[in-house]
Amino acid sequence: MKIFVTGGTGFIGKRLTKVLASQGHELYILTRSKEGKVDTEKIKYIEGNPIIAGKWQDYIQECDMVANLVGETIGQRWNEEVKKRIRESRVLATKNVVDAIPSNKDFTLISTSAVGYYGFHEDEEIDETFPPGNDFLANIAKEWESEALKAKDKGTRVIITRFGLVMGEGGGILEKLIPIFKSYAGGPIGNGKQWFSWVYIDDLIKAYLFLMNSKSLEGPFNVTSPQPVRNKEFTKALAKALGVFAIFPIPPFAIKLVLGDFAEYSIKGQKVIPKRLLDLGFKFDVPDIYEALKRVVK
């Protein structure tokens, strides 16, 4: 299969493209700069900016599938410029991808989204049937998914993967948290009762391949561990995996000083369940948070 990948040089994309190439797929990986990147028998890097239409779109015509993983990281201090980049890197990039998909061809688009789609919730279990929220990230996710679903008008099979927070080596939230915890400055945020919906990266890749290789599955899928945890449980598990203490709670005002508007997403949470995957018999290899964190730390 020929697959066009956006976001293929990022935290998740690097892992996914390595697996796809090892399975014999031919990959076109979009990158803003080819400097330092070497093409191989199975991987060809295409230079281009996903939020700007360009010649890079021509390569999509040759493919059977797009893995749309592009998106500015949300794990940074927000201001209006950052918010603009977060939105454009998702919404405009996806629009450009869909514009380039050929019509009336056996084609699959797997487009990334996030559990932020659902907004903030308390203790109720959230599956794929829940309506979207109305905060900043929820509104972006709605736009993001709406652009991807327009590919259905071309006869494309569209799968939306709503990722939880990804636990893995070399990136994601743990890249920021592990140094903090190693310096004994980590701890539960506020009262620690907010839910934390997460997924181990190897399970994410496994779920991605499961959906990709299906012939008829489409629509939204939560890609999260079936065992979400509260913030205080996550904190305890990370501290244990690192062999450190993390007993002092971090007050919400301190998080706001560091993260600005993004702090709200650390203080509040949601309990997301991957119901559609579970109903299909999909098995998560690492559903336990401590086991996942132990593997990352090791």
C-alpha positions as CSV (number, residue, x, y, z in Angstrom):
1,M,0.0,0.0,0.0
2,K,1.2,3.5,-0.7
3,I,0.6,5.8,2.2
4,F,1.0,9.6,2.5
5,V,1.8,10.7,6.0
6,T,1.5,14.2,7.6
7,G,3.1,14.6,11.0
8,G,5.3,11.6,10.2
9,T,8.4,13.2,11.8
10,G,6.7,13.8,15.1
11,F,6.5,11.8,18.4
12,I,3.8,9.4,17.2
13,G,4.5,9.7,13.5
14,K,8.1,8.4,13.8
15,R,7.0,5.3,15.6
16,L,4.1,4.6,13.2
17,T,6.1,5.2,10.0
18,K,8.9,2.9,11.2
19,V,6.3,0.1,11.7
20,L,4.5,0.7,8.4
21,A,7.8,0.7,6.5
22,S,8.8,-2.6,8.2
23,Q,5.6,-4.1,7.0
24,G,6.4,-3.3,3.4
25,H,4.3,-0.2,2.8
26,E,5.6,2.6,0.7
27,L,5.5,5.9,2.5
28,Y,5.5,9.6,1.4
29,I,6.3,11.6,4.5
30,L,5.5,15.3,4.4
31,T,8.2,17.5,6.1
32,R,8.8,21.2,6.1
33,S,12.5,20.6,5.5
34,K,14.3,17.6,4.0
35,E,17.6,18.7,5.6
36,G,19.1,15.8,7.5
37,K,16.5,13.3,6.2
38,V,17.5,10.4,4.0
39,D,15.1,8.6,1.7
40,T,15.1,4.8,1.8
41,E,13.6,2.1,-0.3
42,K,10.3,2.4,1.5
43,I,10.3,6.0,2.7
44,K,10.5,9.2,0.6
45,Y,10.4,12.6,2.2
46,I,8.3,15.3,0.5
47,E,9.1,18.9,1.3
48,G,6.1,21.2,1.9
49,N,4.0,23.1,4.4
50,P,0.7,21.3,5.2
51,I,-1.2,24.6,5.9
52,I,-0.3,25.9,2.5
53,A,-1.4,24.2,-0.7
54,G,1.4,23.1,-2.9
55,K,3.1,20.5,-5.1
56,W,3.2,18.1,-2.1
57,Q,-0.5,17.5,-2.6
58,D,0.2,15.8,-6.0
59,Y,1.8,12.8,-4.2
60,I,-1.6,12.1,-2.4
61,Q,-3.0,11.3,-5.9
62,E,-0.6,8.3,-6.1
63,C,-1.5,6.8,-2.8
64,D,-4.2,4.5,-1.3
65,M,-4.3,6.1,2.1
66,V,-3.5,9.2,4.1
67,A,-2.4,9.0,7.7
68,N,-3.1,12.5,8.9
69,L,-1.1,13.1,12.1
70,V,-0.1,16.7,11.8
71,G,-0.7,19.2,14.6
72,E,1.1,21.8,16.6
73,T,1.7,20.6,20.2
74,I,-0.8,21.9,22.7
75,G,1.7,21.3,25.6
76,Q,3.1,24.8,25.7
77,R,2.1,28.2,27.2
78,W,-0.8,29.5,25.2
79,N,-1.2,33.0,23.8
80,E,-3.2,34.2,20.8
81,E,-0.5,33.4,18.3
82,V,0.0,29.9,19.7
83,K,-3.8,29.3,19.6
84,K,-3.8,30.4,16.0
85,R,-1.0,27.9,15.1
86,I,-2.7,25.1,17.0
87,R,-5.9,25.6,15.0
88,E,-4.3,26.1,11.6
89,S,-2.0,23.2,11.9
90,R,-5.1,21.0,12.4
91,V,-7.9,22.5,10.4
92,L,-6.1,24.1,7.5
93,A,-3.7,21.2,7.1
94,T,-6.6,18.7,7.0
95,K,-8.5,20.8,4.5
96,N,-5.5,20.8,2.2
97,V,-5.2,17.0,2.6
98,V,-8.8,16.4,1.7
99,D,-8.7,18.8,-1.3
100,A,-5.9,16.6,-2.7
101,I,-7.7,13.2,-2.3
102,P,-8.8,11.8,-5.6
103,S,-12.5,11.2,-6.2
104,N,-14.2,7.8,-6.7
105,K,-11.1,5.8,-5.8
106,D,-10.7,3.1,-3.1
107,F,-9.1,5.4,-0.6
108,T,-8.8,5.6,3.2
109,L,-8.2,8.7,5.3
110,I,-7.3,8.1,9.0
111,S,-7.3,11.6,10.5
112,T,-6.2,12.3,14.0
113,S,-8.3,14.0,16.6
114,A,-8.2,14.0,20.4
115,V,-10.4,13.3,23.4
116,G,-10.5,17.0,24.0
117,Y,-13.4,16.8,21.5
118,Y,-15.7,16.0,24.4
119,G,-14.8,19.0,26.6
120,F,-14.6,18.7,30.4
121,H,-16.6,16.2,32.4
122,E,-16.8,14.8,35.9
123,D,-17.2,11.0,36.6
124,E,-19.4,9.9,33.7
125,E,-17.9,7.4,31.3
126,I,-17.5,9.0,27.8
127,D,-17.7,6.9,24.7
128,E,-17.9,7.8,21.0
129,T,-21.6,8.6,21.1
130,F,-21.0,11.6,23.5
131,P,-21.6,15.1,22.0
132,P,-18.7,17.6,21.6
133,G,-17.8,20.2,24.3
134,N,-17.7,23.9,23.8
135,D,-14.2,25.0,25.0
136,F,-11.3,26.0,22.8
137,L,-9.9,22.5,22.1
138,A,-13.3,21.0,21.7
139,N,-14.2,23.6,19.1
140,I,-11.0,23.0,17.2
141,A,-11.6,19.2,17.3
142,K,-15.1,19.7,15.8
143,E,-13.6,21.8,13.0
144,W,-10.7,19.4,12.5
145,E,-13.0,16.4,12.3
146,S,-15.5,18.2,10.1
147,E,-12.8,18.9,7.5
148,A,-11.7,15.3,7.5
149,L,-15.3,14.0,7.1
150,K,-15.7,16.1,3.9
151,A,-13.6,13.4,2.2
152,K,-16.6,11.1,2.4
153,D,-18.1,13.2,-0.4
154,K,-15.3,11.8,-2.6
155,G,-16.1,8.2,-1.7
156,T,-13.3,8.0,0.8
157,R,-13.5,5.9,3.9
158,V,-12.8,8.2,6.8
159,I,-11.6,7.1,10.2
160,I,-11.2,9.6,13.1
161,T,-8.8,8.6,15.9
162,R,-9.4,10.5,19.1
163,F,-6.2,10.0,21.0
164,G,-5.8,10.3,24.8
165,L,-2.6,11.5,26.3
166,V,0.1,9.3,24.8
167,M,2.6,7.5,27.1
168,G,5.8,6.8,25.3
169,E,9.6,7.4,25.1
170,G,11.1,10.5,23.6
171,G,8.1,12.8,23.5
172,G,4.6,13.6,24.6
173,I,3.6,14.7,28.1
174,L,6.2,12.5,29.8
175,E,9.0,14.3,28.2
176,K,8.0,17.3,30.3
177,L,6.9,15.5,33.4
178,I,9.7,13.1,34.0
179,P,12.4,15.8,34.7
180,I,10.0,17.6,37.0
181,F,9.3,14.4,39.0
182,K,13.0,13.5,39.1
183,S,13.7,16.8,40.8
184,Y,11.0,15.9,43.4
185,A,8.9,18.9,42.2
186,G,6.1,16.7,40.8
187,G,2.8,16.0,42.5
188,P,-1.0,15.8,42.0
189,I,-2.6,18.9,40.6
190,G,-5.2,20.4,42.9
191,N,-7.2,17.8,44.6
192,G,-6.0,15.1,42.1
193,K,-9.6,13.8,41.4
194,Q,-9.7,14.8,37.7
195,W,-9.7,11.9,35.3
196,F,-6.7,11.2,33.1
197,S,-7.5,9.5,29.8
198,W,-4.3,8.0,28.3
199,V,-2.9,5.3,26.0
200,Y,0.5,3.6,25.8
201,I,2.1,4.3,22.5
202,D,2.5,0.7,21.4
203,D,-1.2,0.1,22.0
204,L,-1.9,3.3,20.0
205,I,0.1,1.9,17.0
206,K,-1.6,-1.5,17.4
207,A,-5.0,0.2,17.3
208,Y,-4.0,2.3,14.3
209,L,-3.0,-0.8,12.3
210,F,-6.2,-2.6,13.4
211,L,-8.3,0.3,12.0
212,M,-6.1,0.8,8.9
213,N,-6.3,-2.9,7.9
214,S,-10.0,-3.2,8.3
215,K,-12.1,-3.0,5.2
216,S,-15.3,-1.4,6.4
217,L,-14.7,0.4,9.7
218,E,-15.2,4.2,9.7
219,G,-16.1,7.1,11.9
220,P,-14.7,8.1,15.3
221,F,-12.8,5.8,17.6
222,N,-11.5,6.6,21.0
223,V,-7.9,5.4,21.3
224,T,-7.4,5.4,25.0
225,S,-6.7,2.8,27.6
226,P,-9.8,1.1,28.9
227,Q,-8.5,1.9,32.4
228,P,-8.5,5.7,32.8
229,V,-7.1,6.9,36.1
230,R,-7.5,10.0,38.3
231,N,-4.6,12.5,38.4
232,K,-3.5,11.4,41.8
233,E,-3.3,7.8,40.7
234,F,-1.2,8.8,37.7
235,T,1.1,10.8,39.9
236,K,1.5,7.9,42.3
237,A,2.3,5.5,39.4
238,L,4.8,7.9,37.8
239,A,6.6,8.5,41.1
240,K,6.8,4.8,41.8
241,A,8.1,4.0,38.3
242,L,10.8,6.7,38.8
243,G,11.6,5.7,42.4
244,V,10.8,9.2,43.8
245,F,8.4,10.8,46.1
246,A,5.6,13.0,44.8
247,I,3.3,13.8,47.7
248,F,2.9,17.6,47.7
249,P,-0.1,18.8,45.6
250,I,0.6,21.5,43.0
251,P,-1.9,24.4,43.4
252,P,-3.9,25.3,40.3
253,F,-2.7,28.9,40.4
254,A,0.9,27.7,40.0
255,I,0.0,25.7,36.9
256,K,-1.8,28.8,35.5
257,L,1.4,30.9,36.0
258,V,3.4,28.4,33.9
259,L,0.9,27.3,31.2
260,G,-1.5,30.3,30.9
261,D,-4.9,29.3,29.3
262,F,-3.7,25.7,28.8
263,A,-3.6,25.2,32.5
264,E,-7.4,24.6,32.5
265,Y,-6.8,21.3,30.7
266,S,-4.5,20.1,33.4
267,I,-6.8,21.0,36.2
268,K,-9.9,19.5,34.6
269,G,-10.4,16.1,32.9
270,Q,-12.6,13.5,31.4
271,K,-13.1,9.7,31.7
272,V,-12.9,8.4,28.2
273,I,-13.5,4.7,27.2
274,P,-12.6,3.1,23.9
275,K,-16.0,1.5,23.5
276,R,-16.0,0.9,19.8
277,L,-12.6,-0.8,19.8
278,L,-13.6,-3.0,22.8
279,D,-16.9,-3.9,21.2
280,L,-14.9,-5.1,18.1
281,G,-12.7,-7.4,20.4
282,F,-9.6,-5.3,20.3
283,K,-7.2,-6.1,23.1
284,F,-4.9,-3.5,24.7
285,D,-1.6,-5.1,25.7
286,V,-0.7,-2.4,28.3
287,P,-4.0,-1.1,29.9
288,D,-2.4,-0.5,33.3
289,I,-0.9,2.9,33.9
290,Y,1.9,1.7,36.2
291,E,3.0,-1.0,33.7
292,A,3.0,1.6,30.9
293,L,5.0,4.1,32.9
294,K,7.4,1.4,34.0
295,R,8.1,0.5,30.4
296,V,8.7,4.1,29.4
297,V,11.1,4.8,32.3
298,K,13.0,1.5,31.6
